Every structure is written in C-alpha cells, then in structure tokens.
Amino acid sequence: MRIHVAVLSLVAWMAVSEARADWELAVHGGPTFPFYEQSFSFDPGPIGGTGGAVISQEGLYHLDGRGGISLGAALAFHPRAVAGLELRLDTADVDVRTGGVRYRVRVGLPPPIGSLTTDVAFTEGVGDLERLRPFSLNLRLRSPGAWRVLASGGVSYLPAFRFAVRQPIEARLGGGGPQFEIAEILVPAEALPDQEGDGRWGMNGGVGIQRRIGSRLQLQADGRYFRFQRQTLYWGEPQGTGALTPVQDDLVREITARLDPVRFNPTFFQATVGVALSF
C-alpha cells in the first residue's frame, strides 16, 4: 500500500512538474572586466652574428587585459517553476595592451670609433585576442512573481583560442635625440592545453533580476563570473614590417625567439542586460 502511495505521489509530482514546465530563451550583452595582468623581464644576452653586441634592458615587458564587450544567449528548461537547467554560450571580447620595455644595444667597433649605441623600444602595442567563447551547463534557480531573482552556476568549457601581438618598435641612435617608429612586428600565439595543469574546463556563477513586461517577455540583468584552468600561450614565428638595421633586426628576432610561453588563468566578470522569451 505504501509503495502504491509513493508511486502515485511520484506520478502526481511529475504531472504537476510537466504542467508547470516551461522553456526560456534569452539574449544578452554588456561590458567585460578581465582579471589579467602580467609583466615579465627578459635578458637576451649577446646576439649572435652581430660582432658581440651587448644588450641591456630598461623596464618590463607587460601584457595587460582590458575589458571589451560580451554577447551571448541562454536556453533554460524549468520542470519546476523555481528550479531548472540552463545551457548558455557567452562570447567575451578582451583587449590586451603590451609594451613598456627598452633595449639599449652597444656594438663594439674598431678604433678610433669605439662603439655604437642604439636604443630599441617596444612601445604600447595591441594584443589581438580571439573572442573567448565559453559554453556552460548550469543549475538555475528563480523566484516567482513579476519581479524575479535569478541565480545559476555550473561547469564551463573554453574552446581553443589564438592570440597575436601587434608590437610597434621605435629606435634612436646614440642613446639620445628623437625617437622614431621604424617597424611593427606581429607575433602570433596559441593556447594549447598540453602542459600539466592546463585544460579547457572551468566554472561560472551569476545572479540577476528579471522583470515581466508581457505574458511571455521579460527584461533581465545579470552579473556573472567565469574562471578556467590555466592556459599556456605558445609564441609562433614573428612577421615584421618596416626598416630595421641588421643589429636591430637580430635583436627583435632574438627577443621574439626566446620569449617564454605565457601562463595565465582566463578569469573575467561580465555585467549584461537582455530580454528573455518564455514558451
């Protein structure tokens, strides 16, 4: 008898759940706030093939993340009014600025000339980062009423992405006088999760509010945090434009050839607004 009651109760609960079940499709957009900044020092030492040029470094080469625009969509299924599952795709644009380092190159020449000094500076450049496109599967909770409070969180997956630095190069002779931009190099990089601790998986969590403006339409606002496993960017072969002297060209090639892989955790927060349609 008790088993029959339990089965009947389960069937009744499922019937009520099915009666209350609904789907919700939402689109959203807003600013992104990345949590990424890295500075590192590089001492290339003597450059081969330039007569024993000596290089000294001033400053640190840095990569600083800045916020762009986030766009996305979400599909939620609620078997119960207050609880459901959410599948979402977010696309985050992160701007990266580079630069902040100067190299002084001193080349020894026969007497009576002595030596020739030239400065090569990596001024502020731009990192061309592909949009991050995390997919997420979340547990979603919402309150009843015309005004709803939303909360969702779960696992996220970040597909492979590429990155390239467009780095202007300025130079001057003699360590003084005016400095001119003489070239620009493009250094590509790609995140490949083949190192221990690297990977594509992460997590996300967010809260928001929703306001009903029609029988099926809602306005909504959401704040969401994403964090993923460590990523390692591996640098590729640089390509350059401009007029470099042989010493300057060797310097740039030595620097880019010896750049260590960049390790970082893609972590960002986004604040979005959008509309949702229930059906």
N, C-alpha and C positions, 0 to 999 in steps of 0.2 A: 504493500500500500504506500509506504513512504517513498519507494522507488518511483511508483507511478506519479505521486505528487511532485517529486523532484523533476521528472521528465516533463510533466505538464507545465511546471513552473518555468523550466528552461525554454519550452516551446513558446509559452506566452511571452517571456522576455525577448526572445528572438523576433516574435511577431511585432511587439512594441518597438523594438530596435529598428526593424525593417520599415515600420510605418513612419518612424522619425528620421530615418536615414536621409541624408542629403549630400550633394556634391557642391563644391565651391571652387570656382576658377578665379584667380586673381592675377593682376599685373601690377608692377610697382617700379619705382625708380627714385634715386636720391643720391646724396654725396657719400663717398667712401673715405674712411680715415684709416690709413695703413699704420701699423706699428713696426716700421722697419727703418733702421739706420745702421750703417756700417762704415767704419773707417779702418784703413789698414796701411801699413808702411811697407815700402819696397826698396831694397838697396841692390841694384843690378850689378854693382862692381864694374871691373874693366870690361869694355866692349871689344870683342874680337874683331880683327881686321881693320882697326882704325888707328893703329900706331900707339896703342896703350892709353887711350883716352881714360881720364879719371872722372867719375861722376859723383856728385854729392846731391843729397835730396833736402828740400825745404818744404815742410808741410806734410799733410797726409792726404792720400787719395781717398775720396769718400763716395759712397752711394747713399743717397737719402731718399726715402719713399715719401711721396706726397699724394694726397687724395685726388681721385677723379670722380667719375660718375658710375653708379651701379644701376643696372637694369635687370629685371628678372620676371619670372612667372611662377605660380604655385598652383597645384591641384590638390585639394583636400577632400577626403571622404570621411563623413561622420556617421557611423552606425548609431551613435548616441549623440544627442544634441551637445553634450558638454565635452565629448572625447572623440578623437578621430586620428587618422593618419594623413600626413602631408608629404607630397613629393614636390620638390622645388628645384629650379635652376636659377642661379644668380650669376651675373656677369659683372665683374668688378674691374674698373679701369684704375690702375695705379701709375702715377707719373714718378719717374726717378730722375734725380739730378746728380751729376757727377762733377768731379774736378777737385781743385784745391791743392795741387802739388806742383812744385817747380823743380827741375833738374838743371844743375849747373855742370856743363861739360868743359873740361880743361884738356886740351890736346897739346902735347909737347912737340915743339918744332925746333929745327936746327938753329944754333946761334947765328947771328945775334938776335934773332926774333924772340926766342924764349918759349912762349906758349900762347895759345889762342883760346879765349874763353867765350862760350856762348851759353845763353840760358834758353831752355825749352820748358814751356809751361803748359800743363794740362788745365785749361780754363774750364768754366762751367759748361758742361755738356748735358745731353738729354739721353735718358735711357728709354728705348722703345720696347716696352713690355707688352706682350700679348695680353689681352683681357683674360683675367682669371675666370674660369667657368666651373665653379663647384656645383655638383649635384648632391642633393641632400634628401634623406628619408627621415622624417620626424614624427614623434608623438605630439599631437596637437590638442590643446585644451582651450575651451572658450566658455564664457559666462553667458547666460540667457539675457534677453531684453533687447530694446532698441539700441542701447549702448552696450557693446560687448568688450570684455577684456580678453585678449588672446595671449597664449604662451605656447611655444613649441620649441623642441630641441631634439637632436639626434645625431646621426653619423653623416659625414660629408665625404665626397670623393673629388679630388682635384686632378683633372687630366693633365698631360704633359703640356708645357708651355715654353716659348722661346723668348729670348731677351737679346737686345742689341744696344750697344752704347755708341752714340754719335758724339765723338770727342774732338772738339776744336783744339788745335795746337798753335801756340804763339811762340815766337823766338825773337831774340835780340843778340847782337854781338857785343863783346866786351863787358858784359855784366852790367851795363848801364845804357841810358838813352832810351829812345822809344821802342815799344814792343809791338809787333805786328802779327796778325793771324796769318799763318803761312800754309796751313794744311788742316784737313779733317780726316779722321780715321773712323771706320765703322768696325767695331769689334763684336761679333755675334757670340751668343752663349745659349746653352740649352740645359734645362733641368732634367737630369736622368737619375731616377731613384735606384742606383745600383750600389750605393755605399751603405754600410751597416748603419741602421738608424734612420735612413731616408725612406720615404714612402709617399703614397698618394692619399692616405686616409686621414681624416680629422674629425672635428666636431663643430657643431653650431648650436646657438641658443638665442632666443629672442622673445621679446614681449611687445605687445601693441594694443591698439584700441580700434574698434570698428563702430561705425555709425550707420544705421539703416536709413536709406534715403528713398526707398521704394520697396515694393513687395519682394523683389529679388536682388536689388542692387545695394551695395554698401560702400562707403568710403572707409579707408583704413590707413593707419600709420604704424610703422614698425621700426624697432631698433634691434639690430642683430649682430652677434659676434661670431667670427669664424677663426678657427685655429687648426693648422695642419701639421703633419710630421715635417721634420727638417727636409729641406730641399738643397741640392748642391748644383750650382751653375758652373758648367764647364765652358771655358772660353774657346772659340774657334779661331780660324785664320783671319787676321785683320785685313781690311781693304782700305786704301787711302787715296786722297786727292790732294793736290797742292804741290808746292815746290819745296822739297827738303834737300839740304846738303847731305852728302854721304854720311857724315857723322851724325846728323840729326835723324836721318833715315834709319841708321843702325840702332840708334838709341830707342826710337819708337818701336822697332821690331823686337829688340831685346826685352823691352819692358812688357810688351803685349805677349811675347812668347813665354815669359816667366811668371805671368800673373797666376797666382794660386787660385784654385776653384773657390768660389764664394759660397759659403754655407749660411743659410738663414731659414727662419720659420715664417712662412706666409701667414700673417696674422692681421686681421683688419676688422673694423667695425663699420657698419653702414646704417644710415638712417633713411628710410624710404617712406613714400606715400603712394597710394594707388587706389584701385577700385576692385571690388570682388562681386562676382555674379553667382548666386545660388540657384541650383536646379535639382 
